[in-house]
Amino acid sequence: MQSPEADKRHLTFKQLEGATKMRNASAICLGAGRFLRAVLAPALAEIGSTLVIAQPRGTSFCDYIAKRQSASPPEPSYEVDTVLPNGAVITSCHSITACGSLGVPEGREAFLRLPSELPQLRYIGVGVTEAGLVHNSASMCDLAQLLYACFKARRTDRTKRPPISVLNSDNVPFNGDVIKNHVLSCDFVANLSS
């Protein structure tokens, strides 16, 4: 029987067995939905980024990854099925370094430590659906807290870190402006100013 700590390992952004080194991860994806996993995450991997996927609520994606990790050999990846115009299905595997859930307290704490643990962090992919792109939503507050943690990690780290780009894959007009406005106006940011 596994220890309670081992049972939660897949929820707390620990390096997956067989994955590239956690310290080399250069992208965090906030969201674990199909579009983000099928489009944005593979695009980031194509340009050489290693990925950490953060599930905003629930644990279904993390549980799926844990199941793949229990295979022999462990698979630090997830599958995506693509249906071609002729009806043929192509299944591709996409590697990740770690995953975790913000839906569990241990996962949330580990998520906010990621910027100090990832000196190569360059991209934050966001795919939280239109429902997550609203004032003071949990996802926008999570993003604001993550960006603040990035700011703090850069202030205390004496090495030069790459700039960070936030990439939003949600299908809303002017999604960059929308996300920026929600982050800057959320209660977390307002409390930093007071």
Disulfide bonds with the S-S distance in Angstrom:
none
